[in-house]
Protein backbone atom coordinates (compact mmCIF):
# COMPACT_ATOMS: atom_id res chain seq x y z
CA UNK A 1 0.00 0.00 0.00
CA UNK A 2 1.34 3.44 -0.85
CA UNK A 3 0.45 7.04 -0.14
CA UNK A 4 -2.76 8.99 0.23
CA UNK A 5 -3.68 11.50 -2.51
CA UNK A 6 -6.58 13.88 -1.82
CA UNK A 7 -8.47 15.82 -4.49
CA UNK A 8 -9.51 19.17 -3.00
CA UNK A 9 -11.25 22.22 -4.38
CA UNK A 10 -14.50 24.14 -4.34
CA UNK A 11 -17.72 22.51 -5.59
CA UNK A 12 -18.34 21.76 -9.27
CA UNK A 13 -14.76 21.92 -10.57
CA UNK A 14 -14.73 18.23 -11.60
CA UNK A 15 -13.26 16.45 -8.56
CA UNK A 16 -15.50 13.39 -8.89
CA UNK A 17 -14.85 13.06 -12.63
CA UNK A 18 -11.08 13.11 -12.02
CA UNK A 19 -11.50 10.62 -9.15
CA UNK A 20 -13.35 8.23 -11.47
CA UNK A 21 -10.64 8.52 -14.08
CA UNK A 22 -7.79 7.92 -11.61
CA UNK A 23 -9.36 4.85 -10.03
CA UNK A 24 -10.44 3.50 -13.41
CA UNK A 25 -14.12 3.05 -12.76
CA UNK A 26 -17.26 5.07 -12.33
CA UNK A 27 -17.56 5.10 -8.54
CA UNK A 28 -18.72 8.65 -7.86
CA UNK A 29 -22.03 10.09 -9.01
CA UNK A 30 -21.27 12.91 -11.42
CA UNK A 31 -23.77 15.70 -11.98
CA UNK A 32 -23.60 19.33 -13.00
CA UNK A 33 -25.02 20.60 -9.70
CA UNK A 34 -22.58 21.71 -7.02
CA UNK A 35 -22.56 19.51 -3.92
CA UNK A 36 -24.10 16.46 -5.61
CA UNK A 37 -21.35 14.20 -4.30
CA UNK A 38 -22.70 13.00 -0.99
CA UNK A 39 -21.29 9.51 -0.56
CA UNK A 40 -17.94 8.21 0.70
CA UNK A 41 -15.36 8.05 -2.05
CA UNK A 42 -11.95 6.49 -1.71
CA UNK A 43 -10.35 3.82 -3.84
CA UNK A 44 -7.01 2.38 -4.85
CA UNK A 45 -5.14 3.56 -7.91
CA UNK A 46 -1.80 2.66 -9.47
CA UNK A 47 0.66 4.50 -11.69
CA UNK A 48 4.24 3.60 -12.63
CA UNK A 49 4.10 0.55 -10.30
CA UNK A 50 3.21 2.78 -7.34
CA UNK A 51 -0.03 2.11 -5.49
CA UNK A 52 -1.89 4.87 -3.70
CA UNK A 53 -5.31 5.70 -2.26
CA UNK A 54 -7.28 8.51 -3.93
CA UNK A 55 -9.84 10.45 -1.86
CA UNK A 56 -12.51 12.64 -3.42
CA UNK A 57 -13.07 15.16 -0.63
CA UNK A 58 -16.29 16.44 -2.21
CA UNK A 59 -17.86 13.17 -1.14
CA UNK A 60 -17.90 14.26 2.49
CA UNK A 61 -19.73 17.58 2.32
CA UNK A 62 -23.00 17.06 4.14
CA UNK A 63 -24.60 20.50 4.30
CA UNK A 64 -25.34 23.36 1.95
CA UNK A 65 -26.04 27.10 1.93
CA UNK A 66 -24.19 29.16 4.55
CA UNK A 67 -22.51 26.15 6.21
CA UNK A 68 -21.42 24.72 2.89
CA UNK A 69 -18.23 26.68 2.34
CA UNK A 70 -17.12 26.38 5.98
CA UNK A 71 -17.66 22.63 5.79
CA UNK A 72 -15.44 22.39 2.71
CA UNK A 73 -12.71 24.48 4.34
CA UNK A 74 -12.75 22.17 7.37
CA UNK A 75 -12.29 19.20 5.08
CA UNK A 76 -9.34 20.78 3.34
CA UNK A 77 -7.70 21.24 6.76
CA UNK A 78 -8.19 17.54 7.48
CA UNK A 79 -6.90 16.59 4.02
CA UNK A 80 -3.82 18.78 4.56
CA UNK A 81 -3.16 17.02 7.87
CA UNK A 82 -3.54 13.50 6.49
CA UNK A 83 -2.71 13.35 2.78
CA UNK A 84 0.76 12.98 1.27
CA UNK A 85 -0.12 14.76 -1.99
CA UNK A 86 -2.91 17.31 -2.53
CA UNK A 87 -4.45 17.79 -5.98
CA UNK A 88 -5.90 21.33 -5.87
CA UNK A 89 -8.55 21.51 -8.59
CA UNK A 90 -9.58 24.75 -10.27
CA UNK A 91 -11.79 25.54 -13.27
CA UNK A 92 -10.16 27.17 -16.31
CA UNK A 93 -13.54 28.45 -17.54
CA UNK A 94 -14.13 30.45 -14.31
CA UNK A 95 -10.66 31.76 -13.49
CA UNK A 96 -9.66 32.31 -9.83
CA UNK A 97 -12.65 32.68 -7.50
CA UNK A 98 -12.61 33.96 -3.89
CA UNK A 99 -13.01 30.41 -2.61
CA UNK A 100 -10.06 29.24 -4.76
CA UNK A 101 -7.93 32.00 -3.23
CA UNK A 102 -8.98 30.95 0.29
CA UNK A 103 -8.09 27.33 -0.43
CA UNK A 104 -4.72 28.44 -1.82
CA UNK A 105 -3.96 30.33 1.43
CA UNK A 106 -4.62 27.20 3.48
CA UNK A 107 -2.60 24.98 1.18
CA UNK A 108 0.38 27.33 0.93
CA UNK A 109 0.79 27.30 4.70
CA UNK A 110 1.08 23.51 4.71
CA UNK A 111 4.32 21.69 4.06
CA UNK A 112 2.52 19.20 1.82
CA UNK A 113 3.09 18.67 -1.87
CA UNK A 114 0.40 20.64 -3.75
CA UNK A 115 -0.25 20.14 -7.45
CA UNK A 116 -2.70 22.56 -9.10
CA UNK A 117 -5.01 20.80 -11.55
CA UNK A 118 -6.55 23.25 -14.00
CA UNK A 119 -9.61 21.38 -15.24
CA UNK A 120 -11.96 21.76 -18.21
CA UNK A 121 -9.29 22.31 -20.86
CA UNK A 122 -11.78 21.07 -23.43
CA UNK A 123 -10.17 22.99 -26.29
CA UNK A 124 -6.66 24.35 -26.73
CA UNK A 125 -7.86 27.93 -27.18
CA UNK A 126 -8.18 27.95 -23.37
CA UNK A 127 -4.53 27.02 -22.84
CA UNK A 128 -3.54 30.69 -22.50
CA UNK A 129 -5.99 31.03 -19.59
CA UNK A 130 -3.94 28.58 -17.50
CA UNK A 131 -1.29 31.26 -16.80
CA UNK A 132 -3.73 33.13 -14.55
CA UNK A 133 -3.52 30.36 -11.94
CA UNK A 134 0.18 30.98 -11.25
CA UNK A 135 -1.13 33.90 -9.14
CA UNK A 136 -2.21 31.27 -6.59
CA UNK A 137 1.46 30.82 -5.69
CA UNK A 138 2.18 27.23 -6.76
CA UNK A 139 4.78 26.25 -9.35
CA UNK A 140 3.17 23.02 -10.58
CA UNK A 141 0.06 23.61 -12.70
CA UNK A 142 -1.28 20.84 -14.89
CA UNK A 143 -4.03 21.66 -17.41
CA UNK A 144 -6.30 18.66 -17.95
CA UNK A 145 -9.74 17.62 -19.08
CA UNK A 146 -11.03 15.16 -16.50
CA UNK A 147 -13.92 14.43 -18.87
CA UNK A 148 -11.73 13.21 -21.77
CA UNK A 149 -8.63 12.28 -19.77
CA UNK A 150 -6.40 14.68 -21.69
CA UNK A 151 -3.37 15.67 -19.58
CA UNK A 152 -3.95 13.15 -16.77
CA UNK A 153 -0.88 11.08 -17.74
CA UNK A 154 1.46 14.05 -17.18
CA UNK A 155 -0.38 14.84 -13.94
CA UNK A 156 0.11 11.29 -12.64
CA UNK A 157 3.79 11.32 -13.61
CA UNK A 158 4.18 14.36 -11.33
CA UNK A 159 2.17 12.78 -8.51
CA UNK A 160 4.24 9.57 -8.69
CA UNK A 161 7.44 11.53 -7.96
CA UNK A 162 6.09 12.45 -4.52
CA UNK A 163 4.58 9.15 -3.39
CA UNK A 164 6.07 7.37 -0.41
CA UNK A 165 7.51 3.92 -0.82
CA UNK A 166 6.37 1.76 2.10
CA UNK A 167 9.09 1.58 4.71
CA UNK A 168 10.40 -1.54 6.37
CA UNK A 169 9.08 -2.30 9.84
CA UNK A 170 10.73 -0.17 12.51
CA UNK A 171 10.72 -3.23 14.75
CA UNK A 172 9.66 -6.83 14.50
CA UNK A 173 6.77 -6.22 16.90
CA UNK A 174 3.25 -6.72 15.52
CA UNK A 175 1.51 -3.51 14.45
CA UNK A 176 -2.16 -3.58 15.41
CA UNK A 177 -4.67 -0.89 14.40
CA UNK A 178 -8.19 -0.31 15.73
CA UNK A 179 -10.38 0.91 12.86
CA UNK A 180 -14.08 1.55 12.32
CA UNK A 181 -16.77 4.14 11.77
CA UNK A 182 -17.16 7.11 14.12
CA UNK A 183 -18.61 6.38 17.56
CA UNK A 184 -18.27 2.59 17.41
CA UNK A 185 -15.99 2.62 20.47
CA UNK A 186 -12.43 2.87 19.09
CA UNK A 187 -11.45 5.43 21.73
CA UNK A 188 -13.01 3.36 24.51
CA UNK A 189 -11.02 0.30 23.44
CA UNK A 190 -7.81 2.32 23.12
CA UNK A 191 -8.33 3.84 26.57
CA UNK A 192 -9.20 0.45 28.05
CA UNK A 193 -5.90 -0.92 26.72
CA UNK A 194 -3.68 2.07 27.45
CA UNK A 195 -5.32 3.02 30.73
CA UNK A 196 -4.32 -0.24 32.39
CA UNK A 197 -0.73 0.68 33.21
CA UNK A 198 0.20 4.05 31.78
CA UNK A 199 3.85 3.73 32.84
CA UNK A 200 4.44 0.93 30.32
CA UNK A 201 3.25 3.04 27.39
CA UNK A 202 5.65 5.13 25.35
CA UNK A 203 5.22 6.99 22.07
CA UNK A 204 7.50 5.91 19.25
CA UNK A 205 7.78 8.23 16.24
CA UNK A 206 6.51 6.35 13.22
CA UNK A 207 7.24 6.59 9.54
CA UNK A 208 7.65 9.62 7.32
CA UNK A 209 3.86 9.59 7.03
CA UNK A 210 3.78 11.00 10.57
CA UNK A 211 2.10 8.04 12.20
CA UNK A 212 2.50 7.53 15.92
CA UNK A 213 2.93 4.01 17.24
CA UNK A 214 2.28 3.40 20.93
CA UNK A 215 4.32 0.63 22.53
CA UNK A 216 2.07 -1.72 24.53
CA UNK A 217 3.56 -4.28 26.89
CA UNK A 218 1.32 -5.93 29.46
CA UNK A 219 -0.31 -9.25 30.36
CA UNK A 220 2.28 -11.20 28.38
CA UNK A 221 1.73 -9.29 25.12
CA UNK A 222 3.91 -6.74 23.36
CA UNK A 223 2.97 -4.87 20.19
CA UNK A 224 2.73 -1.44 18.57
CA UNK A 225 -0.73 0.12 18.59
CA UNK A 226 -1.04 2.09 15.34
CA UNK A 227 -2.33 5.61 15.84
CA UNK A 228 -6.06 5.98 15.23
CA UNK A 229 -8.52 8.76 15.98
CA UNK A 230 -8.67 7.79 19.65
CA UNK A 231 -4.95 8.17 20.36
CA UNK A 232 -4.01 11.52 18.93
CA UNK A 233 -6.78 14.10 19.03
CA UNK A 234 -7.13 16.47 16.07
CA UNK A 235 -9.60 19.31 15.74
CA UNK A 236 -12.35 18.24 13.39
CA UNK A 237 -15.88 19.62 13.35
CA UNK A 238 -18.76 17.21 13.83
CA UNK A 239 -19.74 17.74 10.17
CA UNK A 240 -16.44 16.21 9.14
CA UNK A 241 -16.04 13.45 11.71
CA UNK A 242 -16.98 10.82 9.10
CA UNK A 243 -14.42 12.16 6.61
CA UNK A 244 -11.72 12.41 9.27
CA UNK A 245 -12.46 8.89 10.52
CA UNK A 246 -12.15 7.41 7.02
CA UNK A 247 -8.84 9.21 6.39
CA UNK A 248 -7.42 7.93 9.68
CA UNK A 249 -8.69 4.40 9.06
CA UNK A 250 -7.12 4.20 5.60
CA UNK A 251 -3.76 5.34 6.94
CA UNK A 252 -4.02 3.01 9.94
CA UNK A 253 -4.73 0.06 7.60
CA UNK A 254 -1.68 1.01 5.55
CA UNK A 255 0.56 1.00 8.63
CA UNK A 256 -0.77 -2.12 10.35
CA UNK A 257 -0.05 -5.84 10.19
CA UNK A 258 -3.41 -6.69 11.76
CA UNK A 259 -6.57 -4.58 12.05
CA UNK A 260 -9.24 -4.82 14.73
CA UNK A 261 -12.36 -3.76 12.81
CA UNK A 262 -14.86 -2.48 15.39
CA UNK A 263 -18.54 -2.44 14.59
CA UNK A 264 -21.48 -1.26 16.68
CA UNK A 265 -23.71 -4.15 17.80
CA UNK A 266 -26.68 -1.78 18.11
CA UNK A 267 -26.36 -0.67 14.46
CA UNK A 268 -25.30 -3.87 12.68
CA UNK A 269 -22.72 -4.33 9.93
CA UNK A 270 -22.95 -1.16 7.77
CA UNK A 271 -21.72 -0.49 4.22
CA UNK A 272 -18.82 1.56 5.60
CA UNK A 273 -17.77 -1.39 7.80
CA UNK A 274 -17.88 -3.56 4.69
CA UNK A 275 -15.75 -1.06 2.71
CA UNK A 276 -13.07 -0.95 5.44
CA UNK A 277 -13.09 -4.76 5.69
CA UNK A 278 -12.50 -5.19 1.95
CA UNK A 279 -9.79 -2.50 1.96
CA UNK A 280 -7.91 -4.37 4.69
CA UNK A 281 -8.48 -7.70 2.91
CA UNK A 282 -7.28 -6.37 -0.44
CA UNK A 283 -4.09 -5.09 1.20
CA UNK A 284 -3.35 -8.44 2.80
CA UNK A 285 -3.80 -7.28 6.40
CA UNK A 286 -4.79 -9.70 9.16
CA UNK A 287 -8.35 -9.02 10.33
CA UNK A 288 -10.28 -9.55 13.58
CA UNK A 289 -13.87 -8.25 13.76
CA UNK A 290 -14.96 -6.89 17.14
CA UNK A 291 -18.70 -6.48 17.70
CA UNK A 292 -18.68 -3.75 20.35
CA UNK A 293 -21.48 -2.62 22.73
CA UNK A 294 -22.64 -6.23 22.98
CA UNK A 295 -23.72 -5.46 26.56
CA UNK A 296 -26.46 -3.17 25.14
CA UNK A 297 -28.06 -5.83 22.94
CA UNK A 298 -31.12 -7.83 24.05
CA UNK A 299 -29.92 -11.38 23.68
CA UNK A 300 -31.73 -14.57 22.77
CA UNK A 301 -30.14 -18.02 22.81
CA UNK A 302 -28.81 -17.68 19.25
CA UNK A 303 -28.04 -13.93 19.19
CA UNK A 304 -24.30 -14.18 18.57
CA UNK A 305 -24.70 -17.00 16.02
CA UNK A 306 -27.29 -15.02 14.05
CA UNK A 307 -25.17 -11.87 14.17
CA UNK A 308 -22.10 -13.83 13.03
CA UNK A 309 -24.09 -15.27 10.11
CA UNK A 310 -25.21 -11.76 9.03
CA UNK A 311 -21.60 -10.51 9.08
CA UNK A 312 -20.34 -13.52 7.11
CA UNK A 313 -22.97 -12.90 4.42
CA UNK A 314 -21.65 -9.33 4.01
CA UNK A 315 -17.93 -10.22 3.93
CA UNK A 316 -18.18 -13.36 1.73
CA UNK A 317 -16.29 -15.07 0.17
CA UNK A 318 -13.55 -14.35 2.79
CA UNK A 319 -15.44 -15.52 5.89
CA UNK A 320 -12.60 -17.27 7.73
CA UNK A 321 -12.27 -14.33 10.12
CA UNK A 322 -12.42 -14.29 13.95
CA UNK A 323 -15.55 -12.48 15.20
CA UNK A 324 -15.55 -11.53 18.88
CA UNK A 325 -18.39 -9.95 20.87
CA UNK A 326 -17.01 -7.34 23.27
CA UNK A 327 -17.79 -4.32 25.39
CA UNK A 328 -14.92 -1.81 25.42
CA UNK A 329 -16.72 0.30 28.02
CA UNK A 330 -17.21 -2.64 30.40
CA UNK A 331 -13.80 -4.08 29.42
CA UNK A 332 -15.39 -7.39 28.46
CA UNK A 333 -13.16 -9.71 26.37
CA UNK A 334 -10.63 -6.92 25.70
CA UNK A 335 -7.63 -9.16 26.37
CA UNK A 336 -9.21 -11.91 24.25
CA UNK A 337 -9.30 -9.41 21.35
CA UNK A 338 -5.58 -8.73 21.74
CA UNK A 339 -4.80 -12.44 21.98
CA UNK A 340 -6.71 -13.02 18.73
CA UNK A 341 -4.90 -10.16 16.97
CA UNK A 342 -1.48 -11.48 18.01
CA UNK A 343 -2.48 -15.02 16.93
CA UNK A 344 -3.54 -13.70 13.49
CA UNK A 345 -0.20 -11.88 13.22
CA UNK A 346 1.72 -15.10 13.91
CA UNK A 347 -0.38 -17.03 11.37
CA UNK A 348 0.19 -14.26 8.82
CA UNK A 349 3.93 -14.77 9.05
CA UNK A 350 4.03 -18.57 8.81
CA UNK A 351 6.43 -19.87 6.17
CA UNK A 352 5.60 -23.36 4.88
CA UNK A 353 8.51 -25.53 3.64
CA UNK A 354 8.17 -25.95 -0.15
CA UNK A 355 8.40 -29.75 -0.08
CA UNK A 356 5.64 -30.02 2.55
CA UNK A 357 3.46 -27.60 0.60
CA UNK A 358 3.87 -29.60 -2.62
CA UNK A 359 3.30 -32.92 -0.89
CA UNK A 360 0.03 -31.66 0.57
CA UNK A 361 -1.41 -29.65 -2.34
CA UNK A 362 -0.46 -32.00 -5.18
CA UNK A 363 -2.32 -34.77 -3.36
CA UNK A 364 -5.35 -32.47 -3.01
CA UNK A 365 -5.16 -31.71 -6.74
CA UNK A 366 -4.84 -35.40 -7.60
CA UNK A 367 -7.98 -36.22 -5.62
CA UNK A 368 -9.93 -33.20 -6.96
CA UNK A 369 -8.38 -31.95 -10.22
CA UNK A 370 -9.52 -28.73 -11.89
CA UNK A 371 -12.53 -29.28 -14.17
CA UNK A 372 -11.58 -29.71 -17.82
CA UNK A 373 -12.58 -26.91 -20.18
CA UNK A 374 -13.25 -27.32 -23.91
CA UNK A 375 -11.83 -30.85 -23.65
CA UNK A 376 -8.52 -29.53 -22.24
CA UNK A 377 -7.13 -30.93 -19.00
CA UNK A 378 -5.28 -28.69 -16.54
CA UNK A 379 -2.19 -30.25 -14.97
CA UNK A 380 -0.78 -28.58 -11.86
CA UNK A 381 2.91 -29.43 -11.51
CA UNK A 382 4.44 -27.36 -8.71
CA UNK A 383 3.48 -25.02 -5.85
CA UNK A 384 5.49 -22.36 -4.05
CA UNK A 385 4.78 -19.79 -1.34
CA UNK A 386 5.91 -16.28 -2.31
CA UNK A 387 8.08 -14.44 0.19
CA UNK A 388 5.82 -11.46 0.74
CA UNK A 389 3.83 -9.91 3.56
CA UNK A 390 0.38 -10.87 2.23
CA UNK A 391 0.30 -14.66 2.15
CA UNK A 392 0.53 -15.57 -1.55
CA UNK A 393 0.80 -18.95 -3.27
CA UNK A 394 1.86 -19.60 -6.84
CA UNK A 395 0.74 -22.77 -8.65
CA UNK A 396 2.44 -23.66 -11.95
CA UNK A 397 0.35 -25.48 -14.55
CA UNK A 398 0.00 -26.02 -18.32
CA UNK A 399 -3.19 -23.94 -18.89
CA UNK A 400 -3.52 -21.22 -16.22
CA UNK A 401 -6.07 -19.31 -18.30
CA UNK A 402 -8.58 -22.15 -17.84
CA UNK A 403 -8.47 -22.15 -14.03
CA UNK A 404 -11.66 -20.47 -12.81
CA UNK A 405 -12.46 -18.64 -9.56
CA UNK A 406 -14.33 -21.53 -7.84
CA UNK A 407 -11.25 -23.78 -8.12
CA UNK A 408 -8.98 -21.03 -6.75
CA UNK A 409 -11.35 -20.78 -3.76
CA UNK A 410 -11.25 -24.56 -3.38
CA UNK A 411 -7.42 -24.48 -3.17
CA UNK A 412 -7.58 -21.53 -0.75
CA UNK A 413 -10.04 -23.38 1.52
CA UNK A 414 -7.84 -26.49 1.63
CA UNK A 415 -4.84 -24.33 2.61
CA UNK A 416 -6.92 -22.66 5.32
CA UNK A 417 -8.01 -26.00 6.77
CA UNK A 418 -4.51 -27.46 6.74
CA UNK A 419 -2.47 -24.48 7.99
CA UNK A 420 -5.06 -22.54 10.05
CA UNK A 421 -5.09 -19.20 8.22
CA UNK A 422 -8.07 -17.79 10.15
CA UNK A 423 -8.08 -13.99 9.85
CA UNK A 424 -5.41 -13.96 7.12
CA UNK A 425 -6.27 -13.03 3.50
CA UNK A 426 -4.70 -15.44 1.00
CA UNK A 427 -3.93 -14.79 -2.66
CA UNK A 428 -3.74 -17.72 -5.07
CA UNK A 429 -2.11 -17.32 -8.50
CA UNK A 430 -1.77 -19.74 -11.41
CA UNK A 431 1.14 -19.35 -13.85
CA UNK A 432 2.26 -21.21 -16.94
CA UNK A 433 5.10 -23.70 -16.66
Protein Blocks (a to p, Z undefined) as FASTA:
>chain_A
ZZddddeddehiopmmmmmmmnopafbccdfbehkambdcdddddeehiacddddfklmc
fbgcjllmmmmmmmmmmmmmmmmbdcddddfklopafklmmmmmmmmmpcbdcddddehi
lbfklmmmmmmmmmnopabdcdddfknopoklmmmmmmmmmpccddddfblcdcdddedd
ehilpmmmmmmmmmmmmmlpccddddfnopacddddeehiacdddddfklmccdddfklm
mmmmmmmmmmmmmmpmbdcddddfknopafklmmmmmmmmmnopacddddehklmpccdf
klmmmmmmmmmmmmpmblcbcdddddfklopoklmmmmmmmmmmmmmmpccdfklmmmmm
mmmmmmmccddeehiacddfbdcddddfbdcdddddfblmlpcfklmmmmmmmmmmmnop
ghiacddddddZZ
